[in-house]
Amino acid sequence: MKGDILGRYRLLERIGIGGMAEVFVARQMGGVGFGRNVVVKRMLPQLAADEGSVGMFLDEARLGAKLQHPNIVGVVDLGDVDGDYFMVLDYVDGADLGVLQSRARARGVTIPVEHAAFVAARVAQGLHFAHQARDPET
C-alpha cells in the first residue's frame, strides 16, 4: 500500500486496481539523492501463488519492455521482493482522458473533434506498432 517500499521504489499513491494488479505512482530512489517518479504495477498478493497468473504477469512485463514507441508507455524494470511481483513503467505526467472528459462534461462542453482525433490517431499508432511487432528472438 501507500508508503510501502519495493526494492528501489517507494509507493506514493494508488491510481488504479484491476483483476490482476494495482497501480501506483512511485518514487524511484537512487544514490546521492537521485530520484524520479515512475509507475509501479504490483501483482495482487492473492495471485502470487498461482504459477499461471505469475507467468502472465511476467510475460506482460517482458513483452512491454520490448515495445519501444513514443505512444507506448515503456516498461523499465521488473522485480520480485519476497514474492511481491511488480513491473515499473515510465511515468507520464498529466490528466488522463477520463478526467478531461469528466471536466468537459461538468462544464457543459465537449472536447473539440480535432483534439479527440489527435488522441485517437496517436493511440492507433501505438496499437498498430504493438500489433506489428515481432520478437527477433522467436
Residue pairs with C-beta under 8 A, 6 or more apart in sequence:
1 11
1 14
2 11
2 12
2 13
2 14
2 24
3 10
3 11
4 10
4 11
5 11
6 26
6 40
6 42
6 79
6 81
6 84
6 86
7 79
7 81
8 28
8 29
8 30
9 26
9 27
9 28
9 29
9 38
9 40
9 86
9 88
10 26
10 27
10 29
11 24
11 25
11 26
11 40
11 42
12 24
12 25
12 26
12 27
12 37
13 24
13 25
14 22
14 23
14 24
15 23
15 24
15 25
15 39
16 22
16 23
17 23
20 43
20 44
20 47
20 53
20 56
20 57
21 41
21 42
21 43
21 44
21 57
22 41
22 42
22 44
23 39
23 40
23 41
23 42
24 39
24 40
24 41
24 42
25 37
25 38
25 39
25 91
26 37
26 38
26 39
26 40
26 88
27 35
27 36
27 37
27 38
28 35
28 36
28 37
28 38
28 88
29 35
36 91
37 91
37 93
38 76
38 77
38 88
38 89
38 90
38 91
39 73
39 88
39 89
39 90
39 91
40 86
40 87
40 88
40 89
41 86
41 87
41 88
41 89
42 84
42 85
42 86
43 53
43 54
43 57
43 84
43 85
43 86
45 84
47 53
47 54
47 57
48 54
48 83
48 84
48 85
54 85
57 85
57 87
58 78
58 85
60 87
61 75
61 78
61 87
62 78
64 72
64 74
64 75
64 87
64 89
65 74
65 75
65 76
65 78
66 133
66 135
67 74
67 75
67 129
67 130
67 133
68 74
69 125
69 126
69 129
69 130
71 122
71 123
71 125
71 126
71 129
72 126
72 129
72 130
73 89
73 90
73 92
74 89
74 90
75 87
75 88
75 89
76 88
76 89
76 90
77 87
77 88
78 86
78 87
78 88
79 85
79 86
79 87
79 88
80 86
95 103
97 119
100 111
101 111
104 110
104 111
